[in-house]
Amino acid sequence: MKQTKTHPPAFCLRATPFGPVAVLWSIYGGTPKIGQILISNPEISARQTVEKFFPEAVASSCPEIDILVDQMEAFLNGADIQFSLDMLHLDFCSPFQQQVLRTDYAIPRGSVSTYRLIAEHIGSPRGARAIGMAQATNPFPIVIPCHRVIRSDGALGGYGGGPEMKRTLLESEGVAFRDAGHVATHSIWRY
């Protein structure tokens, strides 16, 4: 069931060790819901992304959004945070992407999975590329930890915040690396 938006789109920006993070949100059915989380990357900051692609959004927050943004900031500073999915507007995602994102969400801190393992887990054994596309368009990075998904050969693969941010996040969670660009196989979580 689609929820009616009753509040103009808003955004909340927060400085982090990885550059600004923006949370785009609105009120749906009387409840604040997050439509997208933007992380900065080497090419464009989250603030610039908001200005360029969401010019109608207004800077605003509310207690529920503030709590989530505080948790995100703590997480990006190394805290062990288990986020709730309750505030995410997952209805904006296709059923396939929702399935992939919920599978990502289940990967425990200190572990990683692979595109192939996720594809097999959700019953699409030849769908590793589709899993990669669902990861690349994850509208909720950090809350849904797509940084915990790597290539089958242990290489990091892509990440919206760039490979350095992905590696730093994994290291802060205790993921072991066998060399500069590859995760140690004992860190791979099996479903």
Contacts in CASP RR format, 6 or more apart in sequence:
PFRMAT RR
TARGET T0000
AUTHOR 0000-0000-0000
METHOD contacts of the structure
MODEL  1
MKQTKTHPPAFCLRATPFGPVAVLWSIYGGTPKIGQILISNPEISARQTV
EKFFPEAVASSCPEIDILVDQMEAFLNGADIQFSLDMLHLDFCSPFQQQV
LRTDYAIPRGSVSTYRLIAEHIGSPRGARAIGMAQATNPFPIVIPCHRVI
RSDGALGGYGGGPEMKRTLLESEGVAFRDAGHVATHSIWRY
2 91 0 8 1.000
3 28 0 8 1.000
3 29 0 8 1.000
3 33 0 8 1.000
3 89 0 8 1.000
3 91 0 8 1.000
4 28 0 8 1.000
4 29 0 8 1.000
5 26 0 8 1.000
5 27 0 8 1.000
5 28 0 8 1.000
6 26 0 8 1.000
6 27 0 8 1.000
6 28 0 8 1.000
6 29 0 8 1.000
6 30 0 8 1.000
7 26 0 8 1.000
7 27 0 8 1.000
8 26 0 8 1.000
8 56 0 8 1.000
8 57 0 8 1.000
8 58 0 8 1.000
9 24 0 8 1.000
9 25 0 8 1.000
9 26 0 8 1.000
9 54 0 8 1.000
9 56 0 8 1.000
9 57 0 8 1.000
9 58 0 8 1.000
10 24 0 8 1.000
10 25 0 8 1.000
10 26 0 8 1.000
10 57 0 8 1.000
10 58 0 8 1.000
10 59 0 8 1.000
10 60 0 8 1.000
10 61 0 8 1.000
11 22 0 8 1.000
11 23 0 8 1.000
11 24 0 8 1.000
11 25 0 8 1.000
11 50 0 8 1.000
11 54 0 8 1.000
11 57 0 8 1.000
11 58 0 8 1.000
11 59 0 8 1.000
11 60 0 8 1.000
12 22 0 8 1.000
12 23 0 8 1.000
12 25 0 8 1.000
12 59 0 8 1.000
12 60 0 8 1.000
12 61 0 8 1.000
12 65 0 8 1.000
12 66 0 8 1.000
12 69 0 8 1.000
13 20 0 8 1.000
13 21 0 8 1.000
13 22 0 8 1.000
13 46 0 8 1.000
13 47 0 8 1.000
13 50 0 8 1.000
13 59 0 8 1.000
14 20 0 8 1.000
14 21 0 8 1.000
14 22 0 8 1.000
14 23 0 8 1.000
14 69 0 8 1.000
14 72 0 8 1.000
14 73 0 8 1.000
16 72 0 8 1.000
16 73 0 8 1.000
16 76 0 8 1.000
16 77 0 8 1.000
17 76 0 8 1.000
17 77 0 8 1.000
18 39 0 8 1.000
18 40 0 8 1.000
18 76 0 8 1.000
18 161 0 8 1.000
18 165 0 8 1.000
18 168 0 8 1.000
19 40 0 8 1.000
19 45 0 8 1.000
19 46 0 8 1.000
20 40 0 8 1.000
20 45 0 8 1.000
20 46 0 8 1.000
20 47 0 8 1.000
21 37 0 8 1.000
21 38 0 8 1.000
21 39 0 8 1.000
21 40 0 8 1.000
21 46 0 8 1.000
21 69 0 8 1.000
21 72 0 8 1.000
21 73 0 8 1.000
21 76 0 8 1.000
21 142 0 8 1.000
22 37 0 8 1.000
22 38 0 8 1.000
22 46 0 8 1.000
22 47 0 8 1.000
22 49 0 8 1.000
22 50 0 8 1.000
23 34 0 8 1.000
23 36 0 8 1.000
23 37 0 8 1.000
23 38 0 8 1.000
23 65 0 8 1.000
23 68 0 8 1.000
23 69 0 8 1.000
23 72 0 8 1.000
24 34 0 8 1.000
24 35 0 8 1.000
24 36 0 8 1.000
24 37 0 8 1.000
24 38 0 8 1.000
24 50 0 8 1.000
24 54 0 8 1.000
24 57 0 8 1.000
25 32 0 8 1.000
25 33 0 8 1.000
25 34 0 8 1.000
25 35 0 8 1.000
25 65 0 8 1.000
25 87 0 8 1.000
26 32 0 8 1.000
26 33 0 8 1.000
26 35 0 8 1.000
27 33 0 8 1.000
28 89 0 8 1.000
32 62 0 8 1.000
32 64 0 8 1.000
32 65 0 8 1.000
32 87 0 8 1.000
33 87 0 8 1.000
33 88 0 8 1.000
33 89 0 8 1.000
34 65 0 8 1.000
34 68 0 8 1.000
34 87 0 8 1.000
34 88 0 8 1.000
34 89 0 8 1.000
34 140 0 8 1.000
34 143 0 8 1.000
35 88 0 8 1.000
35 89 0 8 1.000
35 92 0 8 1.000
35 139 0 8 1.000
35 140 0 8 1.000
36 92 0 8 1.000
36 139 0 8 1.000
36 140 0 8 1.000
37 72 0 8 1.000
37 139 0 8 1.000
37 140 0 8 1.000
37 141 0 8 1.000
37 142 0 8 1.000
37 143 0 8 1.000
38 46 0 8 1.000
38 49 0 8 1.000
38 50 0 8 1.000
39 46 0 8 1.000
39 141 0 8 1.000
39 142 0 8 1.000
39 160 0 8 1.000
39 161 0 8 1.000
39 165 0 8 1.000
40 46 0 8 1.000
40 47 0 8 1.000
40 161 0 8 1.000
41 160 0 8 1.000
41 161 0 8 1.000
41 162 0 8 1.000
41 165 0 8 1.000
42 161 0 8 1.000
42 162 0 8 1.000
44 52 0 8 1.000
50 57 0 8 1.000
61 69 0 8 1.000
64 87 0 8 1.000
65 87 0 8 1.000
68 83 0 8 1.000
68 87 0 8 1.000
68 143 0 8 1.000
71 81 0 8 1.000
71 83 0 8 1.000
72 81 0 8 1.000
72 83 0 8 1.000
72 142 0 8 1.000
72 143 0 8 1.000
74 81 0 8 1.000
75 81 0 8 1.000
75 83 0 8 1.000
75 142 0 8 1.000
76 142 0 8 1.000
76 169 0 8 1.000
78 172 0 8 1.000
78 173 0 8 1.000
80 109 0 8 1.000
82 109 0 8 1.000
83 142 0 8 1.000
83 143 0 8 1.000
83 144 0 8 1.000
85 102 0 8 1.000
85 105 0 8 1.000
85 143 0 8 1.000
85 144 0 8 1.000
88 140 0 8 1.000
88 143 0 8 1.000
88 144 0 8 1.000
90 98 0 8 1.000
90 101 0 8 1.000
92 139 0 8 1.000
93 101 0 8 1.000
93 139 0 8 1.000
96 130 0 8 1.000
96 134 0 8 1.000
97 134 0 8 1.000
97 137 0 8 1.000
97 138 0 8 1.000
99 122 0 8 1.000
100 118 0 8 1.000
100 122 0 8 1.000
100 131 0 8 1.000
100 134 0 8 1.000
100 135 0 8 1.000
101 134 0 8 1.000
101 138 0 8 1.000
101 140 0 8 1.000
101 144 0 8 1.000
101 146 0 8 1.000
103 113 0 8 1.000
103 118 0 8 1.000
103 121 0 8 1.000
103 122 0 8 1.000
103 191 0 8 1.000
104 113 0 8 1.000
104 118 0 8 1.000
104 135 0 8 1.000
104 138 0 8 1.000
104 144 0 8 1.000
104 145 0 8 1.000
104 146 0 8 1.000
104 148 0 8 1.000
104 149 0 8 1.000
105 144 0 8 1.000
105 145 0 8 1.000
106 191 0 8 1.000
107 113 0 8 1.000
107 145 0 8 1.000
107 148 0 8 1.000
107 149 0 8 1.000
107 189 0 8 1.000
108 189 0 8 1.000
109 173 0 8 1.000
109 174 0 8 1.000
110 148 0 8 1.000
110 170 0 8 1.000
110 173 0 8 1.000
110 174 0 8 1.000
110 175 0 8 1.000
110 187 0 8 1.000
111 148 0 8 1.000
111 175 0 8 1.000
111 187 0 8 1.000
111 188 0 8 1.000
111 189 0 8 1.000
112 148 0 8 1.000
112 149 0 8 1.000
112 150 0 8 1.000
112 170 0 8 1.000
112 175 0 8 1.000
112 183 0 8 1.000
112 187 0 8 1.000
112 188 0 8 1.000
112 189 0 8 1.000
113 148 0 8 1.000
113 149 0 8 1.000
113 150 0 8 1.000
113 188 0 8 1.000
113 189 0 8 1.000
113 191 0 8 1.000
114 128 0 8 1.000
114 149 0 8 1.000
114 150 0 8 1.000
114 151 0 8 1.000
114 152 0 8 1.000
114 154 0 8 1.000
114 188 0 8 1.000
115 127 0 8 1.000
115 128 0 8 1.000
115 129 0 8 1.000
115 131 0 8 1.000
115 132 0 8 1.000
115 135 0 8 1.000
115 149 0 8 1.000
115 150 0 8 1.000
115 151 0 8 1.000
115 152 0 8 1.000
116 125 0 8 1.000
116 128 0 8 1.000
116 131 0 8 1.000
116 152 0 8 1.000
117 152 0 8 1.000
117 188 0 8 1.000
117 190 0 8 1.000
117 191 0 8 1.000
118 128 0 8 1.000
118 131 0 8 1.000
118 149 0 8 1.000
119 125 0 8 1.000
119 126 0 8 1.000
119 127 0 8 1.000
119 128 0 8 1.000
119 130 0 8 1.000
119 131 0 8 1.000
120 191 0 8 1.000
121 191 0 8 1.000
122 131 0 8 1.000
124 130 0 8 1.000
124 131 0 8 1.000
128 152 0 8 1.000
131 149 0 8 1.000
132 149 0 8 1.000
135 146 0 8 1.000
135 149 0 8 1.000
136 158 0 8 1.000
136 160 0 8 1.000
138 144 0 8 1.000
138 146 0 8 1.000
141 147 0 8 1.000
141 160 0 8 1.000
141 161 0 8 1.000
146 159 0 8 1.000
147 159 0 8 1.000
147 165 0 8 1.000
147 166 0 8 1.000
147 169 0 8 1.000
147 170 0 8 1.000
148 170 0 8 1.000
148 173 0 8 1.000
148 175 0 8 1.000
150 156 0 8 1.000
150 157 0 8 1.000
150 183 0 8 1.000
151 157 0 8 1.000
153 182 0 8 1.000
154 181 0 8 1.000
154 182 0 8 1.000
154 183 0 8 1.000
154 185 0 8 1.000
154 188 0 8 1.000
155 181 0 8 1.000
155 182 0 8 1.000
156 163 0 8 1.000
156 166 0 8 1.000
156 167 0 8 1.000
156 170 0 8 1.000
156 181 0 8 1.000
156 182 0 8 1.000
156 183 0 8 1.000
157 163 0 8 1.000
157 166 0 8 1.000
158 166 0 8 1.000
159 165 0 8 1.000
159 166 0 8 1.000
167 177 0 8 1.000
167 181 0 8 1.000
170 177 0 8 1.000
170 183 0 8 1.000
171 177 0 8 1.000
175 183 0 8 1.000
175 184 0 8 1.000
175 187 0 8 1.000
176 183 0 8 1.000
176 184 0 8 1.000
176 186 0 8 1.000
176 187 0 8 1.000
177 183 0 8 1.000
177 184 0 8 1.000
178 184 0 8 1.000
178 185 0 8 1.000
END
